Amino acid sequence: INPDDRVPKMAEDVSPDHLRLFPLHDDVITRTVEIDDEYRLKMMYHLRWLREKATITTFICQVTCELCDMDFNYTSDLFAHLSSSQHRELVRQLELIHCV
């Protein structure tokens, strides 16, 4: 995690007994992605390309699912990812269901 994206833990008004049971951890700042028609179109073509890579190419491939920001070295792993519930949920959220 980029250090600039971390929010340090705060221990104000917390008893020492509570900290033993529930240790504090840093929070992470999340960012939203601007989802416009251009981004949707880009992802639509990218998802079609990934599906082709997963079904047509040789055993070894080095590709990234830009939607999920995940790298893959084997077509079998890429194919499994494209079928995963996490990936499919992101596709659904972006209303790109017709692309997979």
Backbone as XML, in Angstrom:
<?xml version="1.0"?>
<chain id="A" units="angstrom">
  <residue number="1" name="ILE">
    <atom name="N" x="0.851" y="-1.177" z="0.000"/>
    <atom name="CA" x="0.000" y="0.000" z="0.000"/>
    <atom name="C" x="0.890" y="1.231" z="0.000"/>
  </residue>
  <residue number="2" name="ASN">
    <atom name="N" x="0.549" y="2.153" z="-0.832"/>
    <atom name="CA" x="1.284" y="3.403" z="-0.900"/>
    <atom name="C" x="1.184" y="4.117" z="0.449"/>
  </residue>
  <residue number="3" name="PRO">
    <atom name="N" x="2.303" y="4.510" z="1.063"/>
    <atom name="CA" x="2.267" y="5.184" z="2.368"/>
    <atom name="C" x="1.407" y="6.446" z="2.385"/>
  </residue>
  <residue number="4" name="ASP">
    <atom name="N" x="1.283" y="7.115" z="1.244"/>
    <atom name="CA" x="0.449" y="8.319" z="1.183"/>
    <atom name="C" x="-1.037" y="8.005" z="1.335"/>
  </residue>
  <residue number="5" name="ASP">
    <atom name="N" x="-1.407" y="6.735" z="1.128"/>
    <atom name="CA" x="-2.808" y="6.332" z="1.217"/>
    <atom name="C" x="-3.194" y="5.809" z="2.598"/>
  </residue>
  <residue number="6" name="ARG">
    <atom name="N" x="-2.256" y="5.829" z="3.536"/>
    <atom name="CA" x="-2.526" y="5.305" z="4.873"/>
    <atom name="C" x="-2.915" y="6.417" z="5.835"/>
  </residue>
  <residue number="7" name="VAL">
    <atom name="N" x="-3.858" y="6.118" z="6.714"/>
    <atom name="CA" x="-4.270" y="7.029" z="7.771"/>
    <atom name="C" x="-3.822" y="6.378" z="9.078"/>
  </residue>
  <residue number="8" name="PRO">
    <atom name="N" x="-2.922" y="7.021" z="9.848"/>
    <atom name="CA" x="-2.384" y="6.383" z="11.053"/>
    <atom name="C" x="-3.475" y="6.072" z="12.072"/>
  </residue>
  <residue number="9" name="LYS">
    <atom name="N" x="-3.233" y="4.962" z="12.786"/>
    <atom name="CA" x="-4.177" y="4.576" z="13.833"/>
    <atom name="C" x="-4.176" y="5.608" z="14.958"/>
  </residue>
  <residue number="10" name="MET">
    <atom name="N" x="-5.306" y="5.741" z="15.613"/>
    <atom name="CA" x="-5.460" y="6.699" z="16.710"/>
    <atom name="C" x="-5.814" y="5.911" z="17.972"/>
  </residue>
  <residue number="11" name="ALA">
    <atom name="N" x="-5.192" y="6.251" z="19.084"/>
    <atom name="CA" x="-5.428" y="5.528" z="20.334"/>
    <atom name="C" x="-6.082" y="6.410" z="21.392"/>
  </residue>
  <residue number="12" name="GLU">
    <atom name="N" x="-6.704" y="7.485" z="20.992"/>
    <atom name="CA" x="-7.355" y="8.367" z="21.951"/>
    <atom name="C" x="-8.586" y="7.695" z="22.541"/>
  </residue>
  <residue number="13" name="ASP">
    <atom name="N" x="-8.775" y="7.859" z="23.839"/>
    <atom name="CA" x="-9.958" y="7.345" z="24.539"/>
    <atom name="C" x="-10.153" y="5.845" z="24.370"/>
  </residue>
  <residue number="14" name="VAL">
    <atom name="N" x="-9.057" y="5.082" z="24.263"/>
    <atom name="CA" x="-9.158" y="3.634" z="24.142"/>
    <atom name="C" x="-8.412" y="3.015" z="25.315"/>
  </residue>
  <residue number="15" name="SER">
    <atom name="N" x="-9.090" y="2.118" z="26.035"/>
    <atom name="CA" x="-8.455" y="1.493" z="27.197"/>
    <atom name="C" x="-7.414" y="0.471" z="26.739"/>
  </residue>
  <residue number="16" name="PRO">
    <atom name="N" x="-6.360" y="0.255" z="27.571"/>
    <atom name="CA" x="-5.333" y="-0.743" z="27.213"/>
    <atom name="C" x="-5.913" y="-2.146" z="27.073"/>
  </residue>
  <residue number="17" name="ASP">
    <atom name="N" x="-6.945" y="-2.485" z="27.865"/>
    <atom name="CA" x="-7.567" y="-3.812" z="27.747"/>
    <atom name="C" x="-8.222" y="-3.989" z="26.383"/>
  </residue>
  <residue number="18" name="HIS">
    <atom name="N" x="-8.834" y="-2.944" z="25.905"/>
    <atom name="CA" x="-9.481" y="-2.996" z="24.591"/>
    <atom name="C" x="-8.446" y="-3.222" z="23.487"/>
  </residue>
  <residue number="19" name="LEU">
    <atom name="N" x="-7.278" y="-2.590" z="23.624"/>
    <atom name="CA" x="-6.242" y="-2.724" z="22.599"/>
    <atom name="C" x="-5.677" y="-4.139" z="22.545"/>
  </residue>
  <residue number="20" name="ARG">
    <atom name="N" x="-5.675" y="-4.845" z="23.675"/>
    <atom name="CA" x="-5.190" y="-6.234" z="23.644"/>
    <atom name="C" x="-6.148" y="-7.125" z="22.869"/>
  </residue>
  <residue number="21" name="LEU">
    <atom name="N" x="-7.431" y="-6.889" z="23.009"/>
    <atom name="CA" x="-8.417" y="-7.706" z="22.310"/>
    <atom name="C" x="-8.605" y="-7.279" z="20.861"/>
  </residue>
  <residue number="22" name="PHE">
    <atom name="N" x="-8.570" y="-5.981" z="20.647"/>
    <atom name="CA" x="-8.808" y="-5.432" z="19.314"/>
    <atom name="C" x="-7.677" y="-4.474" z="18.958"/>
  </residue>
  <residue number="23" name="PRO">
    <atom name="N" x="-6.539" y="-4.997" z="18.496"/>
    <atom name="CA" x="-5.419" y="-4.109" z="18.167"/>
    <atom name="C" x="-5.800" y="-3.148" z="17.032"/>
  </residue>
  <residue number="24" name="LEU">
    <atom name="N" x="-5.280" y="-1.944" z="17.147"/>
    <atom name="CA" x="-5.559" y="-0.935" z="16.138"/>
    <atom name="C" x="-4.765" y="-1.213" z="14.870"/>
  </residue>
  <residue number="25" name="HIS">
    <atom name="N" x="-5.270" y="-0.780" z="13.762"/>
    <atom name="CA" x="-4.553" y="-0.863" z="12.489"/>
    <atom name="C" x="-4.817" y="0.418" z="11.716"/>
  </residue>
  <residue number="26" name="ASP">
    <atom name="N" x="-3.913" y="0.707" z="10.810"/>
    <atom name="CA" x="-4.073" y="1.908" z="9.985"/>
    <atom name="C" x="-5.243" y="1.726" z="9.024"/>
  </residue>
  <residue number="27" name="ASP">
    <atom name="N" x="-5.934" y="2.799" z="8.763"/>
    <atom name="CA" x="-6.968" y="2.791" z="7.739"/>
    <atom name="C" x="-6.323" y="3.083" z="6.393"/>
  </residue>
  <residue number="28" name="VAL">
    <atom name="N" x="-7.026" y="2.754" z="5.347"/>
    <atom name="CA" x="-6.551" y="3.014" z="3.995"/>
    <atom name="C" x="-7.561" y="3.924" z="3.310"/>
  </residue>
  <residue number="29" name="ILE">
    <atom name="N" x="-7.052" y="4.965" z="2.697"/>
    <atom name="CA" x="-7.907" y="5.879" z="1.951"/>
    <atom name="C" x="-8.318" y="5.193" z="0.641"/>
  </residue>
  <residue number="30" name="THR">
    <atom name="N" x="-9.594" y="5.179" z="0.377"/>
    <atom name="CA" x="-10.053" y="4.618" z="-0.894"/>
    <atom name="C" x="-10.415" y="5.752" z="-1.836"/>
  </residue>
  <residue number="31" name="ARG">
    <atom name="N" x="-10.226" y="5.484" z="-3.088"/>
    <atom name="CA" x="-10.532" y="6.483" z="-4.101"/>
    <atom name="C" x="-11.629" y="5.942" z="-5.006"/>
  </residue>
  <residue number="32" name="THR">
    <atom name="N" x="-12.444" y="6.806" z="-5.490"/>
    <atom name="CA" x="-13.466" y="6.391" z="-6.439"/>
    <atom name="C" x="-12.952" y="6.640" z="-7.852"/>
  </residue>
  <residue number="33" name="VAL">
    <atom name="N" x="-13.401" y="5.827" z="-8.764"/>
    <atom name="CA" x="-13.020" y="5.957" z="-10.162"/>
    <atom name="C" x="-14.174" y="6.626" z="-10.890"/>
  </residue>
  <residue number="34" name="GLU">
    <atom name="N" x="-13.846" y="7.618" z="-11.674"/>
    <atom name="CA" x="-14.866" y="8.288" z="-12.478"/>
    <atom name="C" x="-15.303" y="7.321" z="-13.575"/>
  </residue>
  <residue number="35" name="ILE">
    <atom name="N" x="-16.560" y="6.932" z="-13.529"/>
    <atom name="CA" x="-17.072" y="5.981" z="-14.496"/>
    <atom name="C" x="-17.934" y="6.736" z="-15.496"/>
  </residue>
  <residue number="36" name="ASP">
    <atom name="N" x="-17.350" y="6.963" z="-16.646"/>
    <atom name="CA" x="-18.077" y="7.649" z="-17.699"/>
    <atom name="C" x="-18.176" y="6.716" z="-18.908"/>
  </residue>
  <residue number="37" name="ASP">
    <atom name="N" x="-18.785" y="7.187" z="-19.967"/>
    <atom name="CA" x="-18.966" y="6.349" z="-21.151"/>
    <atom name="C" x="-17.639" y="5.924" z="-21.768"/>
  </residue>
  <residue number="38" name="GLU">
    <atom name="N" x="-16.648" y="6.796" z="-21.725"/>
    <atom name="CA" x="-15.335" y="6.457" z="-22.280"/>
    <atom name="C" x="-14.696" y="5.310" z="-21.503"/>
  </residue>
  <residue number="39" name="TYR">
    <atom name="N" x="-14.788" y="5.362" z="-20.169"/>
    <atom name="CA" x="-14.236" y="4.293" z="-19.334"/>
    <atom name="C" x="-14.985" y="2.985" z="-19.594"/>
  </residue>
  <residue number="40" name="ARG">
    <atom name="N" x="-16.299" y="3.058" z="-19.675"/>
    <atom name="CA" x="-17.101" y="1.851" z="-19.942"/>
    <atom name="C" x="-16.720" y="1.234" z="-21.284"/>
  </residue>
  <residue number="41" name="LEU">
    <atom name="N" x="-16.553" y="2.062" z="-22.300"/>
    <atom name="CA" x="-16.183" y="1.566" z="-23.621"/>
    <atom name="C" x="-14.805" y="0.901" z="-23.577"/>
  </residue>
  <residue number="42" name="LYS">
    <atom name="N" x="-13.864" y="1.539" z="-22.901"/>
    <atom name="CA" x="-12.525" y="0.966" z="-22.758"/>
    <atom name="C" x="-12.589" y="-0.393" z="-22.077"/>
  </residue>
  <residue number="43" name="MET">
    <atom name="N" x="-13.347" y="-0.494" z="-20.982"/>
    <atom name="CA" x="-13.466" y="-1.752" z="-20.253"/>
    <atom name="C" x="-14.198" y="-2.797" z="-21.081"/>
  </residue>
  <residue number="44" name="MET">
    <atom name="N" x="-15.174" y="-2.385" z="-21.867"/>
    <atom name="CA" x="-15.905" y="-3.312" z="-22.712"/>
    <atom name="C" x="-14.951" y="-4.001" z="-23.693"/>
  </residue>
  <residue number="45" name="TYR">
    <atom name="N" x="-14.120" y="-3.225" z="-24.368"/>
    <atom name="CA" x="-13.152" y="-3.801" z="-25.306"/>
    <atom name="C" x="-12.103" y="-4.630" z="-24.571"/>
  </residue>
  <residue number="46" name="HIS">
    <atom name="N" x="-11.685" y="-4.150" z="-23.422"/>
    <atom name="CA" x="-10.682" y="-4.885" z="-22.645"/>
    <atom name="C" x="-11.223" y="-6.247" z="-22.203"/>
  </residue>
  <residue number="47" name="LEU">
    <atom name="N" x="-12.458" y="-6.295" z="-21.733"/>
    <atom name="CA" x="-13.048" y="-7.555" z="-21.282"/>
    <atom name="C" x="-13.222" y="-8.536" z="-22.439"/>
  </residue>
  <residue number="48" name="ARG">
    <atom name="N" x="-13.599" y="-8.053" z="-23.592"/>
    <atom name="CA" x="-13.699" y="-8.927" z="-24.764"/>
    <atom name="C" x="-12.329" y="-9.487" z="-25.137"/>
  </residue>
  <residue number="49" name="TRP">
    <atom name="N" x="-11.312" y="-8.629" z="-25.060"/>
    <atom name="CA" x="-9.940" y="-9.064" z="-25.367"/>
    <atom name="C" x="-9.477" y="-10.104" z="-24.356"/>
  </residue>
  <residue number="50" name="LEU">
    <atom name="N" x="-9.773" y="-9.897" z="-23.070"/>
    <atom name="CA" x="-9.392" y="-10.874" z="-22.046"/>
    <atom name="C" x="-10.058" y="-12.217" z="-22.282"/>
  </residue>
  <residue number="51" name="ARG">
    <atom name="N" x="-11.333" y="-12.192" z="-22.616"/>
    <atom name="CA" x="-12.058" y="-13.442" z="-22.874"/>
    <atom name="C" x="-11.418" y="-14.188" z="-24.044"/>
  </residue>
  <residue number="52" name="GLU">
    <atom name="N" x="-11.028" y="-13.463" z="-25.074"/>
    <atom name="CA" x="-10.355" y="-14.081" z="-26.215"/>
    <atom name="C" x="-9.016" y="-14.673" z="-25.796"/>
  </residue>
  <residue number="53" name="LYS">
    <atom name="N" x="-8.243" y="-13.924" z="-25.003"/>
    <atom name="CA" x="-6.948" y="-14.420" z="-24.525"/>
    <atom name="C" x="-7.122" y="-15.692" z="-23.710"/>
  </residue>
  <residue number="54" name="ALA">
    <atom name="N" x="-8.170" y="-15.734" z="-22.885"/>
    <atom name="CA" x="-8.385" y="-16.875" z="-22.002"/>
    <atom name="C" x="-8.815" y="-18.123" z="-22.761"/>
  </residue>
  <residue number="55" name="THR">
    <atom name="N" x="-9.419" y="-17.958" z="-23.920"/>
    <atom name="CA" x="-9.949" y="-19.120" z="-24.627"/>
    <atom name="C" x="-9.169" y="-19.514" z="-25.875"/>
  </residue>
  <residue number="56" name="ILE">
    <atom name="N" x="-8.383" y="-18.603" z="-26.433"/>
    <atom name="CA" x="-7.722" y="-18.890" z="-27.706"/>
    <atom name="C" x="-6.208" y="-19.040" z="-27.583"/>
  </residue>
  <residue number="57" name="THR">
    <atom name="N" x="-5.585" y="-18.268" z="-26.719"/>
    <atom name="CA" x="-4.119" y="-18.235" z="-26.684"/>
    <atom name="C" x="-3.525" y="-19.499" z="-26.075"/>
  </residue>
  <residue number="58" name="THR">
    <atom name="N" x="-2.216" y="-19.582" z="-26.143"/>
    <atom name="CA" x="-1.501" y="-20.734" z="-25.612"/>
    <atom name="C" x="-1.572" y="-20.751" z="-24.085"/>
  </residue>
  <residue number="59" name="PHE">
    <atom name="N" x="-0.980" y="-21.760" z="-23.499"/>
    <atom name="CA" x="-1.034" y="-21.999" z="-22.065"/>
    <atom name="C" x="-0.473" y="-20.828" z="-21.248"/>
  </residue>
  <residue number="60" name="ILE">
    <atom name="N" x="0.626" y="-20.253" z="-21.716"/>
    <atom name="CA" x="1.266" y="-19.166" z="-20.966"/>
    <atom name="C" x="0.861" y="-17.831" z="-21.570"/>
  </residue>
  <residue number="61" name="CYS">
    <atom name="N" x="0.434" y="-16.921" z="-20.707"/>
    <atom name="CA" x="0.105" y="-15.576" z="-21.145"/>
    <atom name="C" x="0.444" y="-14.625" z="-20.005"/>
  </residue>
  <residue number="62" name="GLN">
    <atom name="N" x="0.789" y="-13.424" z="-20.319"/>
    <atom name="CA" x="1.055" y="-12.423" z="-19.289"/>
    <atom name="C" x="0.121" y="-11.248" z="-19.546"/>
  </residue>
  <residue number="63" name="VAL">
    <atom name="N" x="-0.995" y="-11.247" z="-18.826"/>
    <atom name="CA" x="-2.006" y="-10.214" z="-19.027"/>
    <atom name="C" x="-2.486" y="-9.690" z="-17.674"/>
  </residue>
  <residue number="64" name="THR">
    <atom name="N" x="-3.074" y="-8.510" z="-17.715"/>
    <atom name="CA" x="-3.635" y="-7.876" z="-16.532"/>
    <atom name="C" x="-5.114" y="-7.620" z="-16.761"/>
  </residue>
  <residue number="65" name="CYS">
    <atom name="N" x="-5.914" y="-7.975" z="-15.791"/>
    <atom name="CA" x="-7.316" y="-7.572" z="-15.826"/>
    <atom name="C" x="-7.338" y="-6.155" z="-15.263"/>
  </residue>
  <residue number="66" name="GLU">
    <atom name="N" x="-7.509" y="-5.193" z="-16.149"/>
    <atom name="CA" x="-7.469" y="-3.793" z="-15.735"/>
    <atom name="C" x="-8.657" y="-3.429" z="-14.855"/>
  </residue>
  <residue number="67" name="LEU">
    <atom name="N" x="-9.745" y="-4.139" z="-14.999"/>
    <atom name="CA" x="-10.922" y="-3.879" z="-14.178"/>
    <atom name="C" x="-10.645" y="-4.218" z="-12.716"/>
  </residue>
  <residue number="68" name="CYS">
    <atom name="N" x="-9.972" y="-5.334" z="-12.480"/>
    <atom name="CA" x="-9.690" y="-5.797" z="-11.114"/>
    <atom name="C" x="-8.261" y="-5.508" z="-10.677"/>
  </residue>
  <residue number="69" name="ASP">
    <atom name="N" x="-7.423" y="-5.043" z="-11.601"/>
    <atom name="CA" x="-6.015" y="-4.776" z="-11.351"/>
    <atom name="C" x="-5.302" y="-6.030" z="-10.851"/>
  </residue>
  <residue number="70" name="MET">
    <atom name="N" x="-5.464" y="-7.118" z="-11.599"/>
    <atom name="CA" x="-4.835" y="-8.391" z="-11.252"/>
    <atom name="C" x="-4.052" y="-8.908" z="-12.456"/>
  </residue>
  <residue number="71" name="ASP">
    <atom name="N" x="-2.857" y="-9.458" z="-12.183"/>
    <atom name="CA" x="-1.985" y="-9.995" z="-13.226"/>
    <atom name="C" x="-2.112" y="-11.512" z="-13.288"/>
  </residue>
  <residue number="72" name="PHE">
    <atom name="N" x="-1.981" y="-12.049" z="-14.497"/>
    <atom name="CA" x="-2.055" y="-13.497" z="-14.701"/>
    <atom name="C" x="-0.959" y="-13.942" z="-15.647"/>
  </residue>
  <residue number="73" name="ASN">
    <atom name="N" x="-0.424" y="-15.140" z="-15.378"/>
    <atom name="CA" x="0.633" y="-15.707" z="-16.204"/>
    <atom name="C" x="0.172" y="-16.911" z="-17.008"/>
  </residue>
  <residue number="74" name="TYR">
    <atom name="N" x="-0.985" y="-17.465" z="-16.658"/>
    <atom name="CA" x="-1.489" y="-18.666" z="-17.332"/>
    <atom name="C" x="-2.936" y="-18.450" z="-17.758"/>
  </residue>
  <residue number="75" name="THR">
    <atom name="N" x="-3.272" y="-18.960" z="-18.916"/>
    <atom name="CA" x="-4.636" y="-18.792" z="-19.415"/>
    <atom name="C" x="-5.653" y="-19.447" z="-18.492"/>
  </residue>
  <residue number="76" name="SER">
    <atom name="N" x="-5.285" y="-20.544" z="-17.844"/>
    <atom name="CA" x="-6.230" y="-21.205" z="-16.937"/>
    <atom name="C" x="-6.579" y="-20.304" z="-15.748"/>
  </residue>
  <residue number="77" name="ASP">
    <atom name="N" x="-5.584" y="-19.581" z="-15.226"/>
    <atom name="CA" x="-5.846" y="-18.654" z="-14.116"/>
    <atom name="C" x="-6.691" y="-17.472" z="-14.581"/>
  </residue>
  <residue number="78" name="LEU">
    <atom name="N" x="-6.411" y="-16.970" z="-15.773"/>
    <atom name="CA" x="-7.196" y="-15.874" z="-16.321"/>
    <atom name="C" x="-8.641" y="-16.305" z="-16.526"/>
  </residue>
  <residue number="79" name="PHE">
    <atom name="N" x="-8.841" y="-17.490" z="-17.085"/>
    <atom name="CA" x="-10.193" y="-17.983" z="-17.323"/>
    <atom name="C" x="-10.950" y="-18.142" z="-15.998"/>
  </residue>
  <residue number="80" name="ALA">
    <atom name="N" x="-10.281" y="-18.676" z="-14.979"/>
    <atom name="CA" x="-10.915" y="-18.824" z="-13.661"/>
    <atom name="C" x="-11.277" y="-17.461" z="-13.079"/>
  </residue>
  <residue number="81" name="HIS">
    <atom name="N" x="-10.407" y="-16.493" z="-13.256"/>
    <atom name="CA" x="-10.679" y="-15.150" z="-12.746"/>
    <atom name="C" x="-11.901" y="-14.541" z="-13.425"/>
  </residue>
  <residue number="82" name="LEU">
    <atom name="N" x="-11.991" y="-14.679" z="-14.741"/>
    <atom name="CA" x="-13.112" y="-14.105" z="-15.474"/>
    <atom name="C" x="-14.443" y="-14.719" z="-15.038"/>
  </residue>
  <residue number="83" name="SER">
    <atom name="N" x="-14.389" y="-15.925" z="-14.491"/>
    <atom name="CA" x="-15.594" y="-16.591" z="-14.006"/>
    <atom name="C" x="-15.848" y="-16.354" z="-12.518"/>
  </residue>
  <residue number="84" name="SER">
    <atom name="N" x="-14.913" y="-15.701" z="-11.839"/>
    <atom name="CA" x="-15.038" y="-15.519" z="-10.391"/>
    <atom name="C" x="-16.164" y="-14.547" z="-10.040"/>
  </residue>
  <residue number="85" name="SER">
    <atom name="N" x="-16.716" y="-14.726" z="-8.864"/>
    <atom name="CA" x="-17.818" y="-13.866" z="-8.434"/>
    <atom name="C" x="-17.361" y="-12.422" z="-8.232"/>
  </residue>
  <residue number="86" name="GLN">
    <atom name="N" x="-16.127" y="-12.217" z="-7.787"/>
    <atom name="CA" x="-15.631" y="-10.854" z="-7.577"/>
    <atom name="C" x="-15.534" y="-10.093" z="-8.897"/>
  </residue>
  <residue number="87" name="HIS">
    <atom name="N" x="-14.983" y="-10.739" z="-9.910"/>
    <atom name="CA" x="-14.848" y="-10.105" z="-11.217"/>
    <atom name="C" x="-16.227" y="-9.841" z="-11.821"/>
  </residue>
  <residue number="88" name="ARG">
    <atom name="N" x="-17.085" y="-10.837" z="-11.754"/>
    <atom name="CA" x="-18.415" y="-10.704" z="-12.342"/>
    <atom name="C" x="-19.230" y="-9.625" z="-11.638"/>
  </residue>
  <residue number="89" name="GLU">
    <atom name="N" x="-19.009" y="-9.424" z="-10.341"/>
    <atom name="CA" x="-19.720" y="-8.362" z="-9.619"/>
    <atom name="C" x="-19.269" y="-6.988" z="-10.096"/>
  </residue>
  <residue number="90" name="LEU">
    <atom name="N" x="-17.962" y="-6.814" z="-10.325"/>
    <atom name="CA" x="-17.476" y="-5.545" z="-10.863"/>
    <atom name="C" x="-18.037" y="-5.285" z="-12.261"/>
  </residue>
  <residue number="91" name="VAL">
    <atom name="N" x="-18.105" y="-6.327" z="-13.058"/>
    <atom name="CA" x="-18.686" y="-6.196" z="-14.394"/>
    <atom name="C" x="-20.144" y="-5.772" z="-14.277"/>
  </residue>
  <residue number="92" name="ARG">
    <atom name="N" x="-20.867" y="-6.384" z="-13.350"/>
    <atom name="CA" x="-22.276" y="-6.046" z="-13.162"/>
    <atom name="C" x="-22.429" y="-4.591" z="-12.712"/>
  </residue>
  <residue number="93" name="GLN">
    <atom name="N" x="-21.574" y="-4.154" z="-11.790"/>
    <atom name="CA" x="-21.649" y="-2.792" z="-11.286"/>
    <atom name="C" x="-21.409" y="-1.755" z="-12.385"/>
  </residue>
  <residue number="94" name="LEU">
    <atom name="N" x="-20.563" y="-2.103" z="-13.332"/>
    <atom name="CA" x="-20.278" y="-1.183" z="-14.438"/>
    <atom name="C" x="-21.261" y="-1.355" z="-15.598"/>
  </residue>
  <residue number="95" name="GLU">
    <atom name="N" x="-22.211" y="-2.258" z="-15.415"/>
    <atom name="CA" x="-23.214" y="-2.508" z="-16.444"/>
    <atom name="C" x="-22.567" y="-2.945" z="-17.759"/>
  </residue>
  <residue number="96" name="LEU">
    <atom name="N" x="-21.596" y="-3.836" z="-17.632"/>
    <atom name="CA" x="-20.886" y="-4.357" z="-18.806"/>
    <atom name="C" x="-21.204" y="-5.843" z="-19.034"/>
  </residue>
  <residue number="97" name="ILE">
    <atom name="N" x="-22.326" y="-6.311" z="-18.531"/>
    <atom name="CA" x="-22.641" y="-7.735" z="-18.531"/>
    <atom name="C" x="-22.606" y="-8.328" z="-19.936"/>
  </residue>
  <residue number="98" name="HIS">
    <atom name="N" x="-22.992" y="-7.589" z="-20.931"/>
    <atom name="CA" x="-23.009" y="-8.116" z="-22.301"/>
    <atom name="C" x="-21.607" y="-8.354" z="-22.857"/>
  </residue>
  <residue number="99" name="CYS">
    <atom name="N" x="-20.555" y="-7.969" z="-22.093"/>
    <atom name="CA" x="-19.178" y="-8.107" z="-22.584"/>
    <atom name="C" x="-18.541" y="-9.428" z="-22.193"/>
  </residue>
  <residue number="100" name="VAL">
    <atom name="N" x="-19.146" y="-10.161" z="-21.259"/>
    <atom name="CA" x="-18.497" y="-11.382" z="-20.772"/>
    <atom name="C" x="-19.250" y="-12.617" z="-21.150"/>
  </residue>
</chain>
